[in-house]
Amino acid sequence: MSHPIVLHHFNESPFSEKIRLIFGLKRISWCSVLISRTMPRPELMPMTGGYRRTPVMQIGADIYCDTQRIIRELERRFPTPSLFPGGAEGIGWASAMWTDRSFFQNTVNLVFGSLGARVPQSFIDDREKLRGAKFDVEAMRAGIPQMRDQYRAHLDWIESQLADLGDWLCGERAGLLDINAYMNIWYVRSNLEIADELLEDFSRVREWEQRMRAIGHGTRVEISSTKALELARDSMPQTAEMSDPLDPNGRKVGDLVDITPDDYGKIPVRGRIVASTAQTIAIARHDAAVADVVVHFPRAGFLIKSA
Ligand SMILES: N[C@@H](CCC(=O)N[C@@H](CS)C(=O)NCC(=O)O)C(=O)O
């Protein structure tokens, strides 16, 4: 039986926008579960085992955490059109380490520094828990000049790539590199009145932004979080066992491990390894609310420890 593609997300989430655009690019029909921007998310946590970042993709009782892992699964299930129209697959994947970390942190500081007193205290409290550090809107505000310098440098890379290659960053159509980089422009555009000013000197980026926006989100149908929970509970995970004979730490199918993001939202998820490769790891868990699930993570950016 084939299960629907379900995305747990919120509309304002830039990482979710990446996935929505991939739905658009690949013309995928999907179910949307809108979650709150802050914790708690009582109907999602039984599925992820505590992983709290947004978005999460669910296909039956298989739960995909982190956009790297979600995108890999979408590319596997819907290979056409490819996210790598110009080849260069390695750099396409690796670009997330630029766009999701340094470029994104730059963008976050710019957005929240500019929003300043308009950021609700409840959001600040939640993001302090997420980061395990102060979410210091005042310091972000003070740092806006430096953040503008950095944002301009990131935009300049995109502009020069477009100058070399034409309409898209890595080939004749939009691909993963475009999706990853665009997230940070979408985020600024959605939040800041000064977006026009920030983008003023980058005419190619502005035209590319229009092309990106036109990709759309595929076909979206809303469902409730309760319905999604039922889908997980009434399905069996579909992940086949697969061991990685080259695992640098000798991990095997059946090993009990804790998997934790290495940057923020450092909540370990515990389970037994079902499948692993150089880029992915999947663990089996049981929860009274959803029965058996398999939770999937990427390897880059995550810490796997023996439990
Ligand atoms: N590396 C993660 C980062 C995701 C991320 O930081 N998402 C933001 C929302 S756009 C988040 O999780 N915020 C806290 C939350 O939603 O709990 C990914 O690629 O999915």
The ligand as an SDF file (V2000), in Angstrom:
LIG
                    3D

 20 19  0  0  0  0  0  0  0  0999 V2000
   19.1430   21.2660    9.6570 N   0  0  0  0  0  0  0  0  0  0  0  0
   17.7000   21.3660    9.8350 C   0  0  0  0  0  0  0  0  0  0  0  0
   17.3480   22.7630   10.3170 C   0  0  0  0  0  0  0  0  0  0  0  0
   15.8580   23.0120   10.4490 C   0  0  0  0  0  0  0  0  0  0  0  0
   15.5400   24.2830   11.2130 C   0  0  0  0  0  0  0  0  0  0  0  0
   16.4000   24.9290   11.8300 O   0  0  0  0  0  0  0  0  0  0  0  0
   14.2720   24.6360   11.1780 N   0  0  0  0  0  0  0  0  0  0  0  0
   13.7990   25.7190   12.0300 C   0  0  0  0  0  0  0  0  0  0  0  0
   12.4830   26.2570   11.4710 C   0  0  0  0  0  0  0  0  0  0  0  0
   12.6580   26.9040    9.8490 S   0  0  0  0  0  0  0  0  0  0  0  0
   13.4890   25.1290   13.3730 C   0  0  0  0  0  0  0  0  0  0  0  0
   13.6000   23.9370   13.5630 O   0  0  0  0  0  0  0  0  0  0  0  0
   13.0670   25.9390   14.3330 N   0  0  0  0  0  0  0  0  0  0  0  0
   12.7000   25.4360   15.6070 C   0  0  0  0  0  0  0  0  0  0  0  0
   11.4630   24.6170   15.5850 C   0  0  0  0  0  0  0  0  0  0  0  0
   10.6760   24.6860   14.6250 O   0  0  0  0  0  0  0  0  0  0  0  0
   11.2410   23.9050   16.5550 O   0  0  0  0  0  0  0  0  0  0  0  0
   17.0310   20.9910    8.5180 C   0  0  0  0  0  0  0  0  0  0  0  0
   17.6830   21.0530    7.4690 O   0  0  0  0  0  0  0  0  0  0  0  0
   15.8780   20.5500    8.5370 O   0  0  0  0  0  0  0  0  0  0  0  0
  1  2  1  0
  2  3  1  0
  2 18  1  0
  3  4  1  0
  4  5  1  0
  5  6  2  0
  5  7  1  0
  7  8  1  0
  8  9  1  0
  8 11  1  0
  9 10  1  0
 11 12  2  0
 11 13  1  0
 13 14  1  0
 14 15  1  0
 15 16  2  0
 15 17  1  0
 18 19  2  0
 18 20  1  0
M  END
$$$$
